[in-house]
Amino acid sequence: MVIWLSAAGVFAKGADSLSLLFIGDLMQHQAQLDAARMPDESYDYTDCFRWVSPEFAKADLVIGNLEVPLGGKPYTGYPAFSAPDSYLKSLRQAGVDVLLTANNHCLDRGKMGLERTICLLDSFRVPHVGTYRTRQERLDFYPLLVERKGFRVVFLNYTYGTNGLRPVTPNVVNYIDRDQMRLDILKARLMKPDVLIACMHWGVEYQSLPRTEERALGDWLLKMGVDHVIGAHPHVIQPVEVREDSLSPARHLIAYSLGNFLSNMSSSQTDGGMVVRMLLRRVEGKTRLADCAYGLVWTSRPVLSGKRNFQVYPAGMDMKKLHVSERQRMKAYLEGARKLLGKYCKGIEEYFFE
């Protein structure tokens, strides 16, 4: 049995439970490309995840937002991304299990980039959700069902837009459309999931609080039968709420934005993010949210650390291991994040991991 100590309680992971870990935006800016490039022109991202991969190993499923296509050469950062294939390889080796692909950058390399990303995800055997090569492929594989430890987890994934680009026929991108989402949720419920999770690419960049629009859509998703909602896109963290169900003992989690997990963004509160842990447990034949907590992470850059590559640091790591410039920037991020989350989060607290 694995025990997770958290401010929200003790997570006990057993045969009758399933642990999920959601991480934020997985970006790939030019500075990250430069840092990962090796003398032989290959790319190595292994060090990026060295401090967080042990935490990944504790979870039954790790889910992240792949906000960059694997579009092949030339590899590019903002504004039209294309990451090396080794980025995906490192994510897989670090322990990421499921990737979300419906986001505003999924068409940065057009039809070729969308299709190549899907081919690579399939070749690495990474379950993915949000974009499709054809309508038939969407019909066959959406919603995404992932089975783990006897639990049936179904994922939905939608984006508000794709930076003014539109998919080329026959490609499909899941856009936020309530009529289509209503049909997808009905199909998902017919799959008899233990838990149904909607992952939404929504909101306004760099805003620390969700708008009325996101709150209303989150409410609608729960009303339609979704169990939990995980949000992305603002590139800063936003509050997490745990709601009591009015008709049953169930609880529902809404995380409006997990912020950046790995990126080169450096303006206030964009250089970090959070992870959200959920422990699901079967109670009298029903799968319930038994416990949950959030943890904070911060991304260090070579210009601060003096190290070769970017690295994601958990909030609980030993600050003595860091360069003084890293400590200052990480401390500033954590203070801002805790001030926001301490004021606005409901029903969930921080946990620490090293």
C-alpha positions, -999 to +999 in steps of 0.1 A: +000+000+000+012+035-008+004+063+016+003+100+004+005+125+032-015+156+024-030+186+041-063+172+030-059+139+047-042+106+040-045+090+006-045+052+008-041+036-025-055+000-026-072-025-049-106-008-044-093+027-053-078+046-082-055+076-081-054+102-108-029+130-111-036+159-135-008+182-146-009+215-164+002+228-198+031+210-215+046+238-236+077+239-259+092+274-264+123+282-284+144+285-252+134+249-243+144+237-277+178+254-274+184+239-239+174+204-250+195+203-282+225+180-279+258+183-299+246+156-323+214+176-330+192+152-310+170+165-282+171+153-246+143+163-221+151+137-194+162+162-168+130+183-171+110+157-151+136+142-128+121+159-097+085+151-104+086+116-120+087+099-086+054+115-078+040+104-112+050+068-102+027+070-072-004+076-093-024+051-113-030+076-141-012+108-150-029+131-174-014+162-191-023+188-217+000+185-247-001+221-259+022+216-288+020+195-320+047+170-328+049+184-363+084+174-373+112+197-385+118+226-383+112+226-346+098+259-335+085+277-304+059+305-301+038+314-320+035+282-342+048+253-322+064+221-332+082+199-307+107+171-313+095+135-310+118+130-280+096+154-260+069+128-262+094+100-254+105+118-223+069+125-211+062+088-215+093+078-197+086+102-169+052+085-164+026+105-182-002+081-192-029+102-210-025+133-232-051+159-241-047+174-276-077+197-281-062+231-275-056+264-294-022+252-307-032+218-321-033+232-356-001+252-355+014+228-382-019+223-400-032+190-412+003+174-413+010+184-377-023+172-363-020+138-381+016+133-373+010+140-336-018+114-335+005+089-353+033+094-328+009+091-298-004+059-312+031+046-318+041+053-282+008+038-271-002+069-253-040+072-250-051+106-263-083+126-267-094+158-285-082+156-321-088+131-349-077+123-384-112+115-396-148+117-384-149+079-384-118+078-361-137+102-337-167+080-339-147+049-331-125+063-303-144+092-287-151+096-258-118+081-246-122+050-223-092+041-202-094+010-180-071+007-151-073-016-120-109-026-130-120+011-131-135+025-163-124+062-167-139+081-196-124+114-208-139+143-228-118+171-242-128+204-259-112+237-268-126+272-272-107+276-305-076+271-325-061+306-330-082+314-360-072+282-379-097+255-389-091+218-394-087+206-429-112+179-440-113+151-429-095+162-397-116+169-366-109+191-335-133+190-306-146+225-301-168+237-272-203+233-286-231+224-261-252+206-287-223+183-296-211+180-261-246+169-250-245+141-275-210+131-264-219+131-227-249+108-235-226+085-254-201+086-226-228+076-200-238+047-222-202+034-218-210+028-181-179+047-167-169+046-131-160+082-136-165+108-164-141+137-166-143+167-189-110+184-197-117+219-210-094+243-228-112+276-219-109+309-202-088+340-206-050+340-206-032+353-176-064+359-156-063+344-121-101+339-117-125+322-140-152+342-158-189+338-154-188+319-187-165+292-174-184+289-141-217+285-160-202+259-184-188+240-155-222+240-138-238+228-170-213+199-174-220+187-139-257+190-145-254+169-177-237+140-158-200+148-159-183+139-126-153+162-126-140+191-147-103+200-153-094+232-171-065+247-190-054+276-212-050+307-190-013+297-183-018+307-147-035+288-120-071+294-111-090+281-080-103+246-075-137+239-061-152+206-046-190+206-047-213+184-027-240+167-049-275+178-039-290+144-048-264+119-036-232+115-014-211+122-045-186+151-047-175+169-078-142+187-085-138+216-108-102+229-114-106+260-136-069+261-147-038+241-137-015+267-152+018+258-168+036+226-159+066+231-182+072+262-203+096+292-208+070+317-196+085+340-170+060+368-163+042+369-129+026+335-120+032+320-155+064+302-144+046+276-124+015+256-120-002+230-099-011+193-100-044+180-088-047+146-072-079+127-070-085+095-051-115+075-063-129+047-042-158+022-047-184+027-019-214+003-020-210-003-057-206+034-065-173+052-074-169+083-052-143+110-048-127+098-016-101+125-013-083+152-033-055+178-029-034+201-050+003+205-052+024+234-066+052+232-090+076+257-105+098+256-136+135+266-134+154+278-164+191+274-173+196+312-169+186+309-133+200+275-123+232+274-144+221+239-154+218+227-190+181+221-191+147+233-177+135+215-146+102+212-129+105+216-091+078+205-066+070+230-039+082+206-012+117+201-024+147+212-003+154+248-012+190+244-002+196+225-034+187+255-055+207+285-067+198+317-048+182+332-080+160+301-082+150+303-046+139+339-050+118+333-081+103+301-068+094+317-035+077+346-053+056+322-073+046+301-043+036+331-023+014+344-050-001+310-057-009+303-021-024+337-016-048+331-045-057+295-037-060+301+000-086+327-006-107+311-034-103+273-032-133+254-017-131+219-002-095+212-011-061+219+004-024+218-006-003+188-003+035+186-006+057+162-024+095+160-029 
